[in-house]
Amino acid sequence: MEYLHRTSFDVDLPREQVFPFFADATNLERITPPELRFRILTPAPVTIRAGALIDYRLSLHGIPMTWRTLISQWEPPEFFVDEQLRGPYAQWIHTHRFFDLPNGGTRIDDEVRYRLPFGILGRLVHPLIRRQIGAIFRFRETMVMAELTR
């Protein structure tokens, strides 16, 4: 079963200033909750572009794991898509979109289409996973706002 998570928030900065923050892979560590112990394994500098592969290490519920992401679409400064090739989900496709606002700011939209592994067991734990994903994106929004407006 495929699930969908969407978030959206506005930043009072133009897209030309917002998009580069997301184009810098090192910022992922700063906007990920510390309890996930997220670390980029791909040697720096990481050039994000279509076809780029990025490897991470993280910990979910105390279980260490690796995650490999493919940047499957890259259209700066409008959007990009990262897809999990290896990691905890049966599928994880994250679309990041950036829109100009009339006041000169930027709307940041995130859409994640995901499937859980383990069949019926995955469906049973989905409420817990859904809450965790929501918490991660709330933390991310707070940190993005703090980083971009400091």
Phi and psi in radians as a Rosetta constraint file:
Dihedral C 1 N 2 CA 2 C 2 CIRCULARHARMONIC -1.639 0.35
Dihedral N 2 CA 2 C 2 N 3 CIRCULARHARMONIC 2.405 0.35
Dihedral C 2 N 3 CA 3 C 3 CIRCULARHARMONIC -2.005 0.35
Dihedral N 3 CA 3 C 3 N 4 CIRCULARHARMONIC 2.832 0.35
Dihedral C 3 N 4 CA 4 C 4 CIRCULARHARMONIC -2.324 0.35
Dihedral N 4 CA 4 C 4 N 5 CIRCULARHARMONIC 2.316 0.35
Dihedral C 4 N 5 CA 5 C 5 CIRCULARHARMONIC -2.185 0.35
Dihedral N 5 CA 5 C 5 N 6 CIRCULARHARMONIC 2.243 0.35
Dihedral C 5 N 6 CA 6 C 6 CIRCULARHARMONIC -2.230 0.35
Dihedral N 6 CA 6 C 6 N 7 CIRCULARHARMONIC 2.449 0.35
Dihedral C 6 N 7 CA 7 C 7 CIRCULARHARMONIC -2.431 0.35
Dihedral N 7 CA 7 C 7 N 8 CIRCULARHARMONIC 2.766 0.35
Dihedral C 7 N 8 CA 8 C 8 CIRCULARHARMONIC -2.699 0.35
Dihedral N 8 CA 8 C 8 N 9 CIRCULARHARMONIC 2.415 0.35
Dihedral C 8 N 9 CA 9 C 9 CIRCULARHARMONIC -2.684 0.35
Dihedral N 9 CA 9 C 9 N 10 CIRCULARHARMONIC 2.804 0.35
Dihedral C 9 N 10 CA 10 C 10 CIRCULARHARMONIC -1.925 0.35
Dihedral N 10 CA 10 C 10 N 11 CIRCULARHARMONIC 2.527 0.35
Dihedral C 10 N 11 CA 11 C 11 CIRCULARHARMONIC -2.195 0.35
Dihedral N 11 CA 11 C 11 N 12 CIRCULARHARMONIC 2.403 0.35
Dihedral C 11 N 12 CA 12 C 12 CIRCULARHARMONIC -1.467 0.35
Dihedral N 12 CA 12 C 12 N 13 CIRCULARHARMONIC 0.857 0.35
Dihedral C 12 N 13 CA 13 C 13 CIRCULARHARMONIC -2.406 0.35
Dihedral N 13 CA 13 C 13 N 14 CIRCULARHARMONIC 2.625 0.35
Dihedral C 13 N 14 CA 14 C 14 CIRCULARHARMONIC -1.199 0.35
Dihedral N 14 CA 14 C 14 N 15 CIRCULARHARMONIC 2.667 0.35
Dihedral C 14 N 15 CA 15 C 15 CIRCULARHARMONIC -0.939 0.35
Dihedral N 15 CA 15 C 15 N 16 CIRCULARHARMONIC -0.598 0.35
Dihedral C 15 N 16 CA 16 C 16 CIRCULARHARMONIC -1.120 0.35
Dihedral N 16 CA 16 C 16 N 17 CIRCULARHARMONIC -0.369 0.35
Dihedral C 16 N 17 CA 17 C 17 CIRCULARHARMONIC -1.672 0.35
Dihedral N 17 CA 17 C 17 N 18 CIRCULARHARMONIC -0.477 0.35
Dihedral C 17 N 18 CA 18 C 18 CIRCULARHARMONIC -1.397 0.35
Dihedral N 18 CA 18 C 18 N 19 CIRCULARHARMONIC -0.814 0.35
Dihedral C 18 N 19 CA 19 C 19 CIRCULARHARMONIC -1.006 0.35
Dihedral N 19 CA 19 C 19 N 20 CIRCULARHARMONIC -0.758 0.35
Dihedral C 19 N 20 CA 20 C 20 CIRCULARHARMONIC -1.014 0.35
Dihedral N 20 CA 20 C 20 N 21 CIRCULARHARMONIC -0.524 0.35
Dihedral C 20 N 21 CA 21 C 21 CIRCULARHARMONIC -1.052 0.35
Dihedral N 21 CA 21 C 21 N 22 CIRCULARHARMONIC -0.732 0.35
Dihedral C 21 N 22 CA 22 C 22 CIRCULARHARMONIC -1.366 0.35
Dihedral N 22 CA 22 C 22 N 23 CIRCULARHARMONIC -0.351 0.35
Dihedral C 22 N 23 CA 23 C 23 CIRCULARHARMONIC -1.393 0.35
Dihedral N 23 CA 23 C 23 N 24 CIRCULARHARMONIC -0.128 0.35
Dihedral C 23 N 24 CA 24 C 24 CIRCULARHARMONIC -1.770 0.35
Dihedral N 24 CA 24 C 24 N 25 CIRCULARHARMONIC 1.822 0.35
Dihedral C 24 N 25 CA 25 C 25 CIRCULARHARMONIC -1.022 0.35
Dihedral N 25 CA 25 C 25 N 26 CIRCULARHARMONIC -0.481 0.35
Dihedral C 25 N 26 CA 26 C 26 CIRCULARHARMONIC -1.132 0.35
Dihedral N 26 CA 26 C 26 N 27 CIRCULARHARMONIC -0.389 0.35
Dihedral C 26 N 27 CA 27 C 27 CIRCULARHARMONIC -1.211 0.35
Dihedral N 27 CA 27 C 27 N 28 CIRCULARHARMONIC -0.334 0.35
Dihedral C 27 N 28 CA 28 C 28 CIRCULARHARMONIC -1.015 0.35
Dihedral N 28 CA 28 C 28 N 29 CIRCULARHARMONIC -0.677 0.35
Dihedral C 28 N 29 CA 29 C 29 CIRCULARHARMONIC -1.106 0.35
Dihedral N 29 CA 29 C 29 N 30 CIRCULARHARMONIC -0.642 0.35
Dihedral C 29 N 30 CA 30 C 30 CIRCULARHARMONIC -1.290 0.35
Dihedral N 30 CA 30 C 30 N 31 CIRCULARHARMONIC -0.444 0.35
Dihedral C 30 N 31 CA 31 C 31 CIRCULARHARMONIC -1.830 0.35
Dihedral N 31 CA 31 C 31 N 32 CIRCULARHARMONIC 0.178 0.35
Dihedral C 31 N 32 CA 32 C 32 CIRCULARHARMONIC -1.856 0.35
Dihedral N 32 CA 32 C 32 N 33 CIRCULARHARMONIC 2.351 0.35
Dihedral C 32 N 33 CA 33 C 33 CIRCULARHARMONIC -0.921 0.35
Dihedral N 33 CA 33 C 33 N 34 CIRCULARHARMONIC 2.376 0.35
Dihedral C 33 N 34 CA 34 C 34 CIRCULARHARMONIC -1.052 0.35
Dihedral N 34 CA 34 C 34 N 35 CIRCULARHARMONIC -0.503 0.35
Dihedral C 34 N 35 CA 35 C 35 CIRCULARHARMONIC -1.156 0.35
Dihedral N 35 CA 35 C 35 N 36 CIRCULARHARMONIC -0.258 0.35
Dihedral C 35 N 36 CA 36 C 36 CIRCULARHARMONIC -1.443 0.35
Dihedral N 36 CA 36 C 36 N 37 CIRCULARHARMONIC -0.185 0.35
Dihedral C 36 N 37 CA 37 C 37 CIRCULARHARMONIC 0.846 0.35
Dihedral N 37 CA 37 C 37 N 38 CIRCULARHARMONIC 0.807 0.35
Dihedral C 37 N 38 CA 38 C 38 CIRCULARHARMONIC -1.276 0.35
Dihedral N 38 CA 38 C 38 N 39 CIRCULARHARMONIC 2.224 0.35
Dihedral C 38 N 39 CA 39 C 39 CIRCULARHARMONIC -2.437 0.35
Dihedral N 39 CA 39 C 39 N 40 CIRCULARHARMONIC 2.388 0.35
Dihedral C 39 N 40 CA 40 C 40 CIRCULARHARMONIC -1.414 0.35
Dihedral N 40 CA 40 C 40 N 41 CIRCULARHARMONIC 2.252 0.35
Dihedral C 40 N 41 CA 41 C 41 CIRCULARHARMONIC -1.664 0.35
Dihedral N 41 CA 41 C 41 N 42 CIRCULARHARMONIC -0.449 0.35
Dihedral C 41 N 42 CA 42 C 42 CIRCULARHARMONIC -1.097 0.35
Dihedral N 42 CA 42 C 42 N 43 CIRCULARHARMONIC 2.254 0.35
Dihedral C 42 N 43 CA 43 C 43 CIRCULARHARMONIC -1.044 0.35
Dihedral N 43 CA 43 C 43 N 44 CIRCULARHARMONIC 2.432 0.35
Dihedral C 43 N 44 CA 44 C 44 CIRCULARHARMONIC -1.347 0.35
Dihedral N 44 CA 44 C 44 N 45 CIRCULARHARMONIC 2.675 0.35
Dihedral C 44 N 45 CA 45 C 45 CIRCULARHARMONIC -1.396 0.35
Dihedral N 45 CA 45 C 45 N 46 CIRCULARHARMONIC 2.498 0.35
Dihedral C 45 N 46 CA 46 C 46 CIRCULARHARMONIC -1.637 0.35
Dihedral N 46 CA 46 C 46 N 47 CIRCULARHARMONIC 2.057 0.35
Dihedral C 46 N 47 CA 47 C 47 CIRCULARHARMONIC -1.631 0.35
Dihedral N 47 CA 47 C 47 N 48 CIRCULARHARMONIC 1.962 0.35
Dihedral C 47 N 48 CA 48 C 48 CIRCULARHARMONIC -1.482 0.35
Dihedral N 48 CA 48 C 48 N 49 CIRCULARHARMONIC 2.210 0.35
Dihedral C 48 N 49 CA 49 C 49 CIRCULARHARMONIC -2.849 0.35
Dihedral N 49 CA 49 C 49 N 50 CIRCULARHARMONIC 2.944 0.35
Dihedral C 49 N 50 CA 50 C 50 CIRCULARHARMONIC -1.028 0.35
Dihedral N 50 CA 50 C 50 N 51 CIRCULARHARMONIC 2.282 0.35
Dihedral C 50 N 51 CA 51 C 51 CIRCULARHARMONIC 1.623 0.35
Dihedral N 51 CA 51 C 51 N 52 CIRCULARHARMONIC -0.162 0.35
Dihedral C 51 N 52 CA 52 C 52 CIRCULARHARMONIC -1.155 0.35
Dihedral N 52 CA 52 C 52 N 53 CIRCULARHARMONIC 2.464 0.35
Dihedral C 52 N 53 CA 53 C 53 CIRCULARHARMONIC -1.949 0.35
Dihedral N 53 CA 53 C 53 N 54 CIRCULARHARMONIC 2.320 0.35
Dihedral C 53 N 54 CA 54 C 54 CIRCULARHARMONIC -2.265 0.35
Dihedral N 54 CA 54 C 54 N 55 CIRCULARHARMONIC 2.225 0.35
Dihedral C 54 N 55 CA 55 C 55 CIRCULARHARMONIC -1.838 0.35
Dihedral N 55 CA 55 C 55 N 56 CIRCULARHARMONIC 2.431 0.35
Dihedral C 55 N 56 CA 56 C 56 CIRCULARHARMONIC -2.268 0.35
Dihedral N 56 CA 56 C 56 N 57 CIRCULARHARMONIC 2.848 0.35
Dihedral C 56 N 57 CA 57 C 57 CIRCULARHARMONIC -2.173 0.35
Dihedral N 57 CA 57 C 57 N 58 CIRCULARHARMONIC 2.419 0.35
Dihedral C 57 N 58 CA 58 C 58 CIRCULARHARMONIC -2.622 0.35
Dihedral N 58 CA 58 C 58 N 59 CIRCULARHARMONIC 3.042 0.35
Dihedral C 58 N 59 CA 59 C 59 CIRCULARHARMONIC -2.284 0.35
Dihedral N 59 CA 59 C 59 N 60 CIRCULARHARMONIC 2.098 0.35
Dihedral C 59 N 60 CA 60 C 60 CIRCULARHARMONIC -1.918 0.35
Dihedral N 60 CA 60 C 60 N 61 CIRCULARHARMONIC 2.078 0.35
Dihedral C 60 N 61 CA 61 C 61 CIRCULARHARMONIC 0.942 0.35
Dihedral N 61 CA 61 C 61 N 62 CIRCULARHARMONIC 0.667 0.35
Dihedral C 61 N 62 CA 62 C 62 CIRCULARHARMONIC 1.425 0.35
Dihedral N 62 CA 62 C 62 N 63 CIRCULARHARMONIC -0.009 0.35
Dihedral C 62 N 63 CA 63 C 63 CIRCULARHARMONIC -1.746 0.35
Dihedral N 63 CA 63 C 63 N 64 CIRCULARHARMONIC 2.003 0.35
Dihedral C 63 N 64 CA 64 C 64 CIRCULARHARMONIC -1.260 0.35
Dihedral N 64 CA 64 C 64 N 65 CIRCULARHARMONIC 2.489 0.35
Dihedral C 64 N 65 CA 65 C 65 CIRCULARHARMONIC -2.692 0.35
Dihedral N 65 CA 65 C 65 N 66 CIRCULARHARMONIC 2.865 0.35
Dihedral C 65 N 66 CA 66 C 66 CIRCULARHARMONIC -1.856 0.35
Dihedral N 66 CA 66 C 66 N 67 CIRCULARHARMONIC 2.749 0.35
Dihedral C 66 N 67 CA 67 C 67 CIRCULARHARMONIC -2.448 0.35
Dihedral N 67 CA 67 C 67 N 68 CIRCULARHARMONIC 2.270 0.35
Dihedral C 67 N 68 CA 68 C 68 CIRCULARHARMONIC -2.014 0.35
Dihedral N 68 CA 68 C 68 N 69 CIRCULARHARMONIC 2.251 0.35
Dihedral C 68 N 69 CA 69 C 69 CIRCULARHARMONIC -2.002 0.35
Dihedral N 69 CA 69 C 69 N 70 CIRCULARHARMONIC 2.429 0.35
Dihedral C 69 N 70 CA 70 C 70 CIRCULARHARMONIC -1.882 0.35
Dihedral N 70 CA 70 C 70 N 71 CIRCULARHARMONIC 2.239 0.35
Dihedral C 70 N 71 CA 71 C 71 CIRCULARHARMONIC -1.427 0.35
Dihedral N 71 CA 71 C 71 N 72 CIRCULARHARMONIC 1.730 0.35
Dihedral C 71 N 72 CA 72 C 72 CIRCULARHARMONIC -1.476 0.35
Dihedral N 72 CA 72 C 72 N 73 CIRCULARHARMONIC -0.441 0.35
Dihedral C 72 N 73 CA 73 C 73 CIRCULARHARMONIC -2.456 0.35
Dihedral N 73 CA 73 C 73 N 74 CIRCULARHARMONIC 2.451 0.35
Dihedral C 73 N 74 CA 74 C 74 CIRCULARHARMONIC -2.531 0.35
Dihedral N 74 CA 74 C 74 N 75 CIRCULARHARMONIC 1.813 0.35
Dihedral C 74 N 75 CA 75 C 75 CIRCULARHARMONIC -2.280 0.35
Dihedral N 75 CA 75 C 75 N 76 CIRCULARHARMONIC 1.256 0.35
Dihedral C 75 N 76 CA 76 C 76 CIRCULARHARMONIC -1.164 0.35
Dihedral N 76 CA 76 C 76 N 77 CIRCULARHARMONIC 2.526 0.35
Dihedral C 76 N 77 CA 77 C 77 CIRCULARHARMONIC -1.713 0.35
Dihedral N 77 CA 77 C 77 N 78 CIRCULARHARMONIC 0.497 0.35
Dihedral C 77 N 78 CA 78 C 78 CIRCULARHARMONIC -1.640 0.35
Dihedral N 78 CA 78 C 78 N 79 CIRCULARHARMONIC -0.806 0.35
Dihedral C 78 N 79 CA 79 C 79 CIRCULARHARMONIC -2.877 0.35
Dihedral N 79 CA 79 C 79 N 80 CIRCULARHARMONIC 2.869 0.35
Dihedral C 79 N 80 CA 80 C 80 CIRCULARHARMONIC -2.674 0.35
Dihedral N 80 CA 80 C 80 N 81 CIRCULARHARMONIC 2.788 0.35
Dihedral C 80 N 81 CA 81 C 81 CIRCULARHARMONIC -2.230 0.35
Dihedral N 81 CA 81 C 81 N 82 CIRCULARHARMONIC 2.273 0.35
Dihedral C 81 N 82 CA 82 C 82 CIRCULARHARMONIC -2.031 0.35
Dihedral N 82 CA 82 C 82 N 83 CIRCULARHARMONIC 2.425 0.35
Dihedral C 82 N 83 CA 83 C 83 CIRCULARHARMONIC -2.175 0.35
Dihedral N 83 CA 83 C 83 N 84 CIRCULARHARMONIC 2.329 0.35
Dihedral C 83 N 84 CA 84 C 84 CIRCULARHARMONIC -1.263 0.35
Dihedral N 84 CA 84 C 84 N 85 CIRCULARHARMONIC 2.193 0.35
Dihedral C 84 N 85 CA 85 C 85 CIRCULARHARMONIC -1.677 0.35
Dihedral N 85 CA 85 C 85 N 86 CIRCULARHARMONIC -0.557 0.35
Dihedral C 85 N 86 CA 86 C 86 CIRCULARHARMONIC -2.545 0.35
Dihedral N 86 CA 86 C 86 N 87 CIRCULARHARMONIC 2.322 0.35
Dihedral C 86 N 87 CA 87 C 87 CIRCULARHARMONIC 2.853 0.35
Dihedral N 87 CA 87 C 87 N 88 CIRCULARHARMONIC -2.832 0.35
Dihedral C 87 N 88 CA 88 C 88 CIRCULARHARMONIC -1.354 0.35
Dihedral N 88 CA 88 C 88 N 89 CIRCULARHARMONIC -0.264 0.35
Dihedral C 88 N 89 CA 89 C 89 CIRCULARHARMONIC -1.754 0.35
Dihedral N 89 CA 89 C 89 N 90 CIRCULARHARMONIC 2.659 0.35
Dihedral C 89 N 90 CA 90 C 90 CIRCULARHARMONIC -1.237 0.35
Dihedral N 90 CA 90 C 90 N 91 CIRCULARHARMONIC -0.494 0.35
Dihedral C 90 N 91 CA 91 C 91 CIRCULARHARMONIC -2.710 0.35
Dihedral N 91 CA 91 C 91 N 92 CIRCULARHARMONIC 2.443 0.35
Dihedral C 91 N 92 CA 92 C 92 CIRCULARHARMONIC -2.587 0.35
Dihedral N 92 CA 92 C 92 N 93 CIRCULARHARMONIC 1.920 0.35
Dihedral C 92 N 93 CA 93 C 93 CIRCULARHARMONIC -2.165 0.35
Dihedral N 93 CA 93 C 93 N 94 CIRCULARHARMONIC 1.991 0.35
Dihedral C 93 N 94 CA 94 C 94 CIRCULARHARMONIC -1.985 0.35
Dihedral N 94 CA 94 C 94 N 95 CIRCULARHARMONIC 2.013 0.35
Dihedral C 94 N 95 CA 95 C 95 CIRCULARHARMONIC -1.804 0.35
Dihedral N 95 CA 95 C 95 N 96 CIRCULARHARMONIC 2.183 0.35
Dihedral C 95 N 96 CA 96 C 96 CIRCULARHARMONIC -1.886 0.35
Dihedral N 96 CA 96 C 96 N 97 CIRCULARHARMONIC 2.151 0.35
Dihedral C 96 N 97 CA 97 C 97 CIRCULARHARMONIC -2.166 0.35
Dihedral N 97 CA 97 C 97 N 98 CIRCULARHARMONIC 2.551 0.35
Dihedral C 97 N 98 CA 98 C 98 CIRCULARHARMONIC -2.274 0.35
Dihedral N 98 CA 98 C 98 N 99 CIRCULARHARMONIC 2.196 0.35
Dihedral C 98 N 99 CA 99 C 99 CIRCULARHARMONIC -2.181 0.35
Dihedral N 99 CA 99 C 99 N 100 CIRCULARHARMONIC 2.433 0.35
Dihedral C 99 N 100 CA 100 C 100 CIRCULARHARMONIC -1.249 0.35
Dihedral N 100 CA 100 C 100 N 101 CIRCULARHARMONIC 2.400 0.35
Dihedral C 100 N 101 CA 101 C 101 CIRCULARHARMONIC -1.800 0.35
Dihedral N 101 CA 101 C 101 N 102 CIRCULARHARMONIC 2.697 0.35
Dihedral C 101 N 102 CA 102 C 102 CIRCULARHARMONIC -1.019 0.35
Dihedral N 102 CA 102 C 102 N 103 CIRCULARHARMONIC -0.502 0.35
Dihedral C 102 N 103 CA 103 C 103 CIRCULARHARMONIC -1.459 0.35
Dihedral N 103 CA 103 C 103 N 104 CIRCULARHARMONIC 0.095 0.35
Dihedral C 103 N 104 CA 104 C 104 CIRCULARHARMONIC 1.625 0.35
Dihedral N 104 CA 104 C 104 N 105 CIRCULARHARMONIC -0.069 0.35
Dihedral C 104 N 105 CA 105 C 105 CIRCULARHARMONIC -1.482 0.35
Dihedral N 105 CA 105 C 105 N 106 CIRCULARHARMONIC -2.957 0.35
Dihedral C 105 N 106 CA 106 C 106 CIRCULARHARMONIC -2.326 0.35
Dihedral N 106 CA 106 C 106 N 107 CIRCULARHARMONIC 2.358 0.35
Dihedral C 106 N 107 CA 107 C 107 CIRCULARHARMONIC -1.673 0.35
Dihedral N 107 CA 107 C 107 N 108 CIRCULARHARMONIC 2.279 0.35
Dihedral C 107 N 108 CA 108 C 108 CIRCULARHARMONIC -1.911 0.35
Dihedral N 108 CA 108 C 108 N 109 CIRCULARHARMONIC 2.045 0.35
Dihedral C 108 N 109 CA 109 C 109 CIRCULARHARMONIC -1.939 0.35
Dihedral N 109 CA 109 C 109 N 110 CIRCULARHARMONIC 2.343 0.35
Dihedral C 109 N 110 CA 110 C 110 CIRCULARHARMONIC -2.107 0.35
Dihedral N 110 CA 110 C 110 N 111 CIRCULARHARMONIC 2.349 0.35
Dihedral C 110 N 111 CA 111 C 111 CIRCULARHARMONIC -2.302 0.35
Dihedral N 111 CA 111 C 111 N 112 CIRCULARHARMONIC 2.186 0.35
Dihedral C 111 N 112 CA 112 C 112 CIRCULARHARMONIC -2.092 0.35
Dihedral N 112 CA 112 C 112 N 113 CIRCULARHARMONIC 2.158 0.35
Dihedral C 112 N 113 CA 113 C 113 CIRCULARHARMONIC -1.824 0.35
Dihedral N 113 CA 113 C 113 N 114 CIRCULARHARMONIC 2.136 0.35
Dihedral C 113 N 114 CA 114 C 114 CIRCULARHARMONIC -2.456 0.35
Dihedral N 114 CA 114 C 114 N 115 CIRCULARHARMONIC 2.687 0.35
Dihedral C 114 N 115 CA 115 C 115 CIRCULARHARMONIC -2.242 0.35
Dihedral N 115 CA 115 C 115 N 116 CIRCULARHARMONIC 2.538 0.35
Dihedral C 115 N 116 CA 116 C 116 CIRCULARHARMONIC -1.709 0.35
Dihedral N 116 CA 116 C 116 N 117 CIRCULARHARMONIC 2.617 0.35
Dihedral C 116 N 117 CA 117 C 117 CIRCULARHARMONIC -1.364 0.35
Dihedral N 117 CA 117 C 117 N 118 CIRCULARHARMONIC 3.085 0.35
Dihedral C 117 N 118 CA 118 C 118 CIRCULARHARMONIC 1.295 0.35
Dihedral N 118 CA 118 C 118 N 119 CIRCULARHARMONIC 0.421 0.35
Dihedral C 118 N 119 CA 119 C 119 CIRCULARHARMONIC 0.919 0.35
Dihedral N 119 CA 119 C 119 N 120 CIRCULARHARMONIC -2.158 0.35
Dihedral C 119 N 120 CA 120 C 120 CIRCULARHARMONIC -1.083 0.35
Dihedral N 120 CA 120 C 120 N 121 CIRCULARHARMONIC -0.611 0.35
Dihedral C 120 N 121 CA 121 C 121 CIRCULARHARMONIC -1.090 0.35
Dihedral N 121 CA 121 C 121 N 122 CIRCULARHARMONIC -0.737 0.35
Dihedral C 121 N 122 CA 122 C 122 CIRCULARHARMONIC -1.053 0.35
Dihedral N 122 CA 122 C 122 N 123 CIRCULARHARMONIC -0.733 0.35
Dihedral C 122 N 123 CA 123 C 123 CIRCULARHARMONIC -1.142 0.35
Dihedral N 123 CA 123 C 123 N 124 CIRCULARHARMONIC -0.619 0.35
Dihedral C 123 N 124 CA 124 C 124 CIRCULARHARMONIC -1.155 0.35
Dihedral N 124 CA 124 C 124 N 125 CIRCULARHARMONIC -0.645 0.35
Dihedral C 124 N 125 CA 125 C 125 CIRCULARHARMONIC -1.577 0.35
Dihedral N 125 CA 125 C 125 N 126 CIRCULARHARMONIC -0.002 0.35
Dihedral C 125 N 126 CA 126 C 126 CIRCULARHARMONIC -0.965 0.35
Dihedral N 126 CA 126 C 126 N 127 CIRCULARHARMONIC -0.721 0.35
Dihedral C 126 N 127 CA 127 C 127 CIRCULARHARMONIC -0.977 0.35
Dihedral N 127 CA 127 C 127 N 128 CIRCULARHARMONIC -0.689 0.35
Dihedral C 127 N 128 CA 128 C 128 CIRCULARHARMONIC -1.157 0.35
Dihedral N 128 CA 128 C 128 N 129 CIRCULARHARMONIC -0.778 0.35
Dihedral C 128 N 129 CA 129 C 129 CIRCULARHARMONIC -1.136 0.35
Dihedral N 129 CA 129 C 129 N 130 CIRCULARHARMONIC -0.737 0.35
Dihedral C 129 N 130 CA 130 C 130 CIRCULARHARMONIC -1.034 0.35
Dihedral N 130 CA 130 C 130 N 131 CIRCULARHARMONIC -0.768 0.35
Dihedral C 130 N 131 CA 131 C 131 CIRCULARHARMONIC -1.105 0.35
Dihedral N 131 CA 131 C 131 N 132 CIRCULARHARMONIC -0.727 0.35
Dihedral C 131 N 132 CA 132 C 132 CIRCULARHARMONIC -1.103 0.35
Dihedral N 132 CA 132 C 132 N 133 CIRCULARHARMONIC -0.777 0.35
Dihedral C 132 N 133 CA 133 C 133 CIRCULARHARMONIC -1.085 0.35
Dihedral N 133 CA 133 C 133 N 134 CIRCULARHARMONIC -0.751 0.35
Dihedral C 133 N 134 CA 134 C 134 CIRCULARHARMONIC -1.027 0.35
Dihedral N 134 CA 134 C 134 N 135 CIRCULARHARMONIC -0.764 0.35
Dihedral C 134 N 135 CA 135 C 135 CIRCULARHARMONIC -1.129 0.35
Dihedral N 135 CA 135 C 135 N 136 CIRCULARHARMONIC -0.703 0.35
Dihedral C 135 N 136 CA 136 C 136 CIRCULARHARMONIC -1.072 0.35
Dihedral N 136 CA 136 C 136 N 137 CIRCULARHARMONIC -0.785 0.35
Dihedral C 136 N 137 CA 137 C 137 CIRCULARHARMONIC -1.258 0.35
Dihedral N 137 CA 137 C 137 N 138 CIRCULARHARMONIC -0.552 0.35
Dihedral C 137 N 138 CA 138 C 138 CIRCULARHARMONIC -1.141 0.35
Dihedral N 138 CA 138 C 138 N 139 CIRCULARHARMONIC -0.760 0.35
Dihedral C 138 N 139 CA 139 C 139 CIRCULARHARMONIC -1.061 0.35
Dihedral N 139 CA 139 C 139 N 140 CIRCULARHARMONIC -0.783 0.35
Dihedral C 139 N 140 CA 140 C 140 CIRCULARHARMONIC -1.026 0.35
Dihedral N 140 CA 140 C 140 N 141 CIRCULARHARMONIC -0.796 0.35
Dihedral C 140 N 141 CA 141 C 141 CIRCULARHARMONIC -1.051 0.35
Dihedral N 141 CA 141 C 141 N 142 CIRCULARHARMONIC -0.803 0.35
Dihedral C 141 N 142 CA 142 C 142 CIRCULARHARMONIC -1.033 0.35
Dihedral N 142 CA 142 C 142 N 143 CIRCULARHARMONIC -0.784 0.35
Dihedral C 142 N 143 CA 143 C 143 CIRCULARHARMONIC -1.253 0.35
Dihedral N 143 CA 143 C 143 N 144 CIRCULARHARMONIC -0.668 0.35
Dihedral C 143 N 144 CA 144 C 144 CIRCULARHARMONIC -1.075 0.35
Dihedral N 144 CA 144 C 144 N 145 CIRCULARHARMONIC -0.805 0.35
Dihedral C 144 N 145 CA 145 C 145 CIRCULARHARMONIC -1.054 0.35
Dihedral N 145 CA 145 C 145 N 146 CIRCULARHARMONIC -0.777 0.35
Dihedral C 145 N 146 CA 146 C 146 CIRCULARHARMONIC -1.116 0.35
Dihedral N 146 CA 146 C 146 N 147 CIRCULARHARMONIC -0.772 0.35
Dihedral C 146 N 147 CA 147 C 147 CIRCULARHARMONIC -1.195 0.35
Dihedral N 147 CA 147 C 147 N 148 CIRCULARHARMONIC -0.706 0.35
Dihedral C 147 N 148 CA 148 C 148 CIRCULARHARMONIC -1.374 0.35
Dihedral N 148 CA 148 C 148 N 149 CIRCULARHARMONIC -0.397 0.35
Dihedral C 148 N 149 CA 149 C 149 CIRCULARHARMONIC -1.881 0.35
Dihedral N 149 CA 149 C 149 N 150 CIRCULARHARMONIC 0.187 0.35
